[in-house]
């Protein structure tokens, strides 16, 4: 990927994005407490997609990756991640674009659909029916781990998140703001969306509910599985192969 570019989002906050290749624009949205580098570039997915004649654009969400240093004291209003994506699309003048999101990035893609955005094709990884539509136990789990670390209800997860924060220089306050900006989605609002959608989860990934159940909420969606769980599926080469097969050449 290129050195990060920056742009001013809807509220003037500076965000970073990365690009690779030329061709049909393909927007990549990473997961919670991750980044373009961790979810996409490191596993080789950006290069694989760009090699198909596509221009890959990876946004580092507010508070994450190369955007993190700019957003320590930023406000995170409701639906802020979707609004940041819309701002990037406007900044780049993107009309027809495909989109790939993992975990929080997939959930943000659902919010974008509800807000009226229609990518040509959409791939969602690490997502299921409950994660895409509710803000219940999963959000409470993350908040507990972020606030309480090794003293959380799940000490191992709390320690793991503390290590992730330290390794990436992320602010726990910013991560909590991200969580609290999330909005529910009415499942009934998804039935009329005509966008072709592929949902890919690890065989052992039910962290956000059922991907098969999520596929049933859309008019034209299918769900597939690869090896791994929520944290490891992005490293399975089959995930990249399925993404490229579905998207096709730019």
C-alpha positions as CSV (number, residue, x, y, z in Angstrom):
1,X,0.0,0.0,0.0
2,X,1.0,3.6,-0.4
3,X,2.1,5.9,2.5
4,X,-1.2,7.0,4.1
5,X,-3.1,9.8,2.4
6,X,-5.3,12.0,4.6
7,X,-8.6,13.8,4.2
8,X,-11.0,15.8,6.3
9,X,-14.2,13.9,7.2
10,X,-17.7,15.4,7.6
11,X,-16.8,17.0,10.9
12,X,-13.3,18.2,10.0
13,X,-11.5,15.2,11.6
14,X,-8.4,14.0,9.8
15,X,-8.6,10.4,8.7
16,X,-6.1,8.2,6.8
17,X,-6.5,5.9,3.9
18,X,-4.2,3.8,1.7
19,X,-4.2,2.8,-1.9
20,X,-2.8,0.1,-4.2
21,X,-3.2,-0.7,-7.9
22,X,-5.3,0.8,-10.6
23,X,-8.7,-0.1,-12.0
24,X,-12.2,-0.5,-10.5
25,X,-12.3,1.0,-7.0
26,X,-12.6,-1.5,-4.2
27,X,-13.0,-0.1,-0.7
28,X,-11.7,-2.2,2.2
29,X,-13.1,-1.7,5.7
30,X,-11.2,-3.3,8.6
31,X,-12.4,-4.7,12.0
32,X,-12.5,-3.3,15.5
33,X,-9.0,-2.6,17.1
34,X,-7.4,-3.5,13.7
35,X,-6.3,-1.5,10.7
36,X,-5.9,-1.7,6.9
37,X,-2.4,-3.1,7.6
38,X,-3.5,-5.8,10.0
39,X,-6.7,-7.0,8.3
40,X,-5.8,-6.6,4.6
41,X,-2.2,-5.8,3.8
42,X,-0.5,-8.2,6.2
43,X,-2.5,-11.3,5.1
44,X,-1.8,-10.4,1.4
45,X,-5.4,-9.6,0.6
46,X,-4.7,-6.0,-0.8
47,X,-2.1,-7.3,-3.2
48,X,-4.3,-10.2,-4.3
49,X,-7.3,-7.9,-5.0
50,X,-5.2,-5.2,-6.7
51,X,-3.6,-7.9,-9.0
52,X,-7.0,-8.4,-10.5
53,X,-7.0,-4.9,-12.1
54,X,-8.6,-3.1,-9.2
55,X,-7.7,0.0,-7.2
56,X,-7.8,-1.0,-3.6
57,X,-8.6,1.8,-1.1
58,X,-8.2,0.9,2.6
59,X,-9.7,3.3,5.1
60,X,-8.2,3.4,8.6
61,X,-11.3,4.0,10.7
62,X,-11.5,6.9,13.2
63,X,-9.3,6.0,16.2
64,X,-7.5,3.2,14.4
65,X,-4.3,2.6,12.4
66,X,-2.8,5.7,10.8
67,X,-6.0,7.7,11.7
68,X,-5.5,7.1,15.5
69,X,-3.0,9.9,16.2
70,X,-5.4,12.5,14.8
71,X,-8.5,11.3,16.7
72,X,-7.6,10.9,20.4
73,X,-9.9,13.8,21.4
74,X,-12.4,13.5,18.6
75,X,-16.1,13.2,19.0
76,X,-17.7,9.9,17.8
77,X,-21.3,10.7,17.1
78,X,-23.9,8.0,16.4
79,X,-23.1,6.2,13.1
80,X,-19.8,8.0,12.8
81,X,-18.0,5.1,11.0
82,X,-20.6,5.0,8.2
83,X,-20.5,8.8,7.9
84,X,-16.7,8.7,7.7
85,X,-16.9,6.2,4.8
86,X,-19.4,8.4,3.0
87,X,-17.0,11.3,3.5
88,X,-14.1,9.3,1.9
89,X,-16.3,8.3,-1.0
90,X,-17.2,11.9,-1.6
91,X,-13.6,13.1,-1.2
92,X,-12.4,10.6,-3.8
93,X,-15.4,11.2,-6.1
94,X,-16.2,7.5,-6.2
95,X,-19.4,6.6,-8.1
96,X,-19.6,2.9,-8.8
97,X,-17.5,1.0,-6.2
98,X,-17.3,-2.4,-4.7
99,X,-16.8,-2.9,-0.9
100,X,-15.2,-5.5,1.3
101,X,-15.6,-5.4,5.1
102,X,-14.4,-7.6,8.0
103,X,-16.1,-7.7,11.4
104,X,-16.8,-4.1,12.4
105,X,-16.1,-3.2,8.7
106,X,-18.8,-5.6,7.6
107,X,-21.2,-4.1,10.2
108,X,-20.4,-0.6,8.9
109,X,-21.2,-1.8,5.4
110,X,-24.6,-2.9,6.6
111,X,-25.1,0.6,8.1
112,X,-24.1,2.1,4.8
113,X,-26.7,0.0,3.0
114,X,-29.4,1.1,5.4
115,X,-28.3,4.7,4.8
116,X,-28.8,4.3,1.1
117,X,-25.4,3.4,-0.3
118,X,-25.3,0.7,-2.9
119,X,-21.9,-0.8,-3.9
120,X,-21.7,-2.8,-7.0
121,X,-20.8,-5.9,-5.0
122,X,-20.3,-6.4,-1.3
123,X,-18.2,-8.9,0.6
124,X,-18.7,-9.2,4.4
125,X,-16.3,-11.3,6.5
126,X,-16.6,-12.3,10.2
127,X,-20.2,-11.2,10.4
128,X,-23.5,-12.8,11.3
129,X,-27.2,-12.0,11.8
130,X,-27.0,-10.7,15.4
131,X,-23.7,-8.8,15.0
132,X,-25.1,-7.0,11.9
133,X,-28.4,-5.9,13.5
134,X,-28.0,-5.6,17.3
135,X,-25.7,-3.9,19.8
136,X,-26.2,-6.2,22.7
137,X,-23.9,-8.7,24.4
138,X,-21.0,-8.4,21.9
139,X,-20.7,-4.7,22.6
140,X,-21.0,-5.3,26.4
141,X,-18.3,-7.9,26.1
142,X,-15.9,-5.5,24.5
143,X,-16.7,-2.7,26.9
144,X,-16.0,-5.0,29.9
145,X,-12.7,-6.1,28.5
146,X,-11.5,-2.6,27.6
147,X,-12.4,-1.2,31.0
148,X,-11.4,-4.1,33.2
149,X,-8.7,-6.0,31.4
150,X,-7.6,-9.0,33.3
151,X,-10.3,-8.4,35.8
152,X,-13.1,-8.6,33.2
153,X,-15.6,-11.4,33.0
154,X,-13.3,-13.0,30.4
155,X,-9.8,-12.4,31.8
156,X,-8.0,-14.0,28.8
157,X,-9.9,-11.8,26.4
158,X,-9.3,-8.7,28.6
159,X,-5.5,-9.4,28.6
160,X,-5.5,-10.0,24.9
161,X,-7.2,-6.6,24.2
162,X,-4.9,-4.8,26.5
163,X,-2.0,-6.2,24.5
164,X,-3.6,-5.2,21.2
165,X,-4.1,-1.7,22.5
166,X,-0.5,-1.4,23.6
167,X,1.0,-2.9,20.5
168,X,-0.9,-0.5,18.2
169,X,-0.9,2.5,20.4
170,X,-4.6,2.7,20.5
171,X,-6.6,4.7,23.0
172,X,-9.1,2.7,25.1
173,X,-11.2,5.8,25.3
174,X,-11.4,6.0,21.5
175,X,-12.3,2.3,21.3
176,X,-15.2,2.9,23.8
177,X,-16.4,5.8,21.7
178,X,-16.4,3.6,18.7
179,X,-18.6,1.0,20.5
180,X,-21.0,3.6,21.7
181,X,-21.5,5.1,18.2
182,X,-23.0,1.8,16.9
183,X,-26.6,1.8,16.0
184,X,-29.1,-1.1,15.6
185,X,-30.4,-2.2,12.2
186,X,-33.9,-3.3,11.6
187,X,-33.6,-6.7,9.8
188,X,-36.7,-5.9,7.8
189,X,-34.9,-3.0,6.2
190,X,-32.4,-5.4,4.5
191,X,-34.9,-7.5,2.5
192,X,-35.3,-5.1,-0.4
193,X,-31.6,-4.5,-0.9
194,X,-30.6,-5.8,-4.4
195,X,-26.8,-5.7,-4.0
196,X,-25.1,-9.0,-4.6
197,X,-23.5,-10.0,-1.3
198,X,-21.0,-12.7,-0.2
199,X,-20.6,-13.4,3.5
200,X,-17.5,-15.4,4.5
201,X,-16.8,-16.7,8.0
202,X,-14.4,-19.1,9.6
203,X,-15.8,-22.5,10.3
204,X,-15.5,-21.8,14.0
205,X,-16.7,-18.2,13.9
206,X,-20.1,-17.5,15.4
207,X,-18.9,-14.4,17.3
208,X,-21.4,-12.2,15.5
209,X,-24.1,-14.8,15.0
210,X,-24.9,-16.9,12.0
211,X,-23.5,-15.8,8.6
212,X,-26.1,-18.2,7.0
213,X,-28.8,-16.4,9.0
214,X,-27.5,-13.0,7.8
215,X,-27.5,-14.1,4.2
216,X,-31.2,-15.0,4.5
217,X,-32.0,-11.3,5.4
218,X,-30.9,-10.1,2.0
219,X,-32.4,-10.7,-1.5
220,X,-29.2,-11.8,-3.2
221,X,-26.7,-13.0,-0.6
222,X,-24.8,-16.2,0.0
223,X,-22.7,-17.5,2.9
224,X,-19.5,-19.5,2.7
225,X,-17.0,-20.8,5.3
226,X,-13.2,-21.0,5.4
227,X,-10.8,-22.5,7.9
228,X,-10.4,-20.7,11.2
229,X,-12.2,-18.6,13.8
230,X,-13.0,-14.9,14.0
231,X,-9.3,-13.9,14.6
232,X,-7.7,-16.4,12.2
233,X,-10.0,-16.7,9.2
234,X,-8.4,-13.6,7.5
235,X,-5.2,-15.6,7.3
236,X,-6.7,-18.4,5.3
237,X,-5.8,-18.0,1.6
238,X,-9.2,-19.4,0.7
239,X,-10.8,-16.2,2.0
240,X,-8.9,-14.1,-0.5
241,X,-9.6,-16.6,-3.2
242,X,-13.4,-16.4,-2.5
243,X,-13.3,-12.6,-2.4
244,X,-11.5,-12.4,-5.8
245,X,-13.7,-15.0,-7.4
246,X,-16.9,-13.1,-6.3
247,X,-15.6,-9.6,-7.2
248,X,-14.1,-10.6,-10.5
249,X,-11.6,-8.6,-12.5
250,X,-11.8,-4.8,-12.5
